[in-house]
């Protein structure tokens, strides 16, 4: 899976009302367990990896995938699968964005 693109204008803001878009998410289907997107306490290793893969599979065809990711980045969501990304992936996206901002400030 390639890295999701960041809407740089959304990072650092909290512009979304969850009611506007979240109801259209694939994660809201009746056949999807919402607990799939957040790890239970103490979950590690293969069990956690398998759950994350299953959650991302639900996200794969989601009509609000990009909006969900933008929302998670803007709000600093640290836990769970959001917009097809896991916790570590969003942390990396935030790190890369911080580095980009520093380079822009230094270059100015």
C-alpha positions as a printed Julia matrix, in Angstrom:
108×3 Matrix{Float64}:
   0.0     0.0    0.0
   1.45    3.39  -0.92
   1.59    6.16   1.64
  -1.58    8.24   1.81
  -1.33   11.85   0.71
  -1.71   14.51   3.39
  -3.92   17.51   2.95
  -1.34   19.83   4.5
  -3.93   22.49   5.19
  -5.83   20.06   7.42
  -2.87   19.03   9.59
  -2.91   20.93  12.85
  -6.52   22.1   12.53
  -9.74   20.58  13.78
 -12.05   21.6   10.92
 -14.38   18.62  10.73
 -17.67   17.85  12.34
 -17.69   14.03  12.51
 -21.41   13.99  11.81
 -20.84   15.41   8.33
 -18.89   12.46   6.9
 -18.38    9.61   9.37
 -21.82    8.1    8.85
 -20.83    7.32   5.24
 -17.75    5.34   6.34
 -17.38    1.65   5.58
 -16.62    1.18   9.28
 -20.24    2.12  10.02
 -21.74   -0.78   8.06
 -23.89   -3.14  10.1
 -21.63   -6.09   9.33
 -18.49   -4.37  10.73
 -17.52   -4.6   14.4
 -16.38   -1.11  15.49
 -13.95   -2.7   17.96
 -11.96   -3.94  14.97
 -10.45   -0.46  14.64
  -9.04   -0.17  18.18
  -6.81   -2.64  19.97
  -7.94   -4.17  23.22
  -5.67   -3.69  26.2
  -2.71   -6.04  26.08
  -3.12   -7.04  22.43
   0.28   -7.56  20.81
   2.06   -9.45  18.09
   0.24  -11.43  15.42
  -3.22  -10.88  16.93
  -2.77   -7.12  16.76
  -1.26   -7.25  13.29
  -4.13   -9.43  12.01
  -6.74   -7.08  13.48
  -5.07   -4.03  11.88
  -4.92   -5.78   8.5
  -8.63   -6.66   8.78
  -9.52   -3.07   9.73
  -7.51   -1.68   6.82
  -9.35   -4.07   4.48
 -12.62   -2.44   5.54
 -11.06    0.97   4.87
  -9.82   -0.03   1.42
 -13.14    0.63  -0.33
 -14.36    3.37   1.99
 -15.9     6.39   0.26
 -14.6     8.76   2.98
 -11.1     7.29   3.35
  -9.21   10.52   2.61
 -11.5    12.62   4.78
 -11.12   10.15   7.63
  -7.32   10.31   7.41
  -7.36   14.11   7.26
  -9.64   14.17  10.3
  -7.34   11.82  12.25
  -4.25   13.86  11.39
  -5.93   17.17  12.19
  -7.13   15.9   15.56
  -3.92   14.07  16.4
  -5.65   10.7   16.75
  -2.98    8.45  18.23
  -4.94    5.24  18.58
  -6.74    2.93  16.21
  -7.05    2.58  12.46
  -8.19    5.79  10.76
  -8.3     6.49   7.05
  -6.63    3.21   6.24
  -3.62    3.93   8.45
  -2.42    2.42  11.68
  -1.01    4.23  14.68
   2.62    3.98  13.55
   1.8     5.12  10.01
   0.05    8.26  11.24
   2.93    9.0   13.6
   5.29    8.76  10.61
   3.06   11.02   8.5
   3.05   13.61  11.3
   6.84   13.34  11.66
   7.39   13.83   7.91
   5.04   16.83   7.9
   6.89   18.43  10.84
  10.2    17.99   8.99
   8.72   19.5    5.83
   7.48   22.52   7.78
  10.91   23.03   9.35
  12.56   22.92   5.93
  10.1    25.48   4.6
  10.79   27.81   7.57
  14.56   27.45   7.2
  14.36   28.08   3.45
  12.27   31.25   3.97
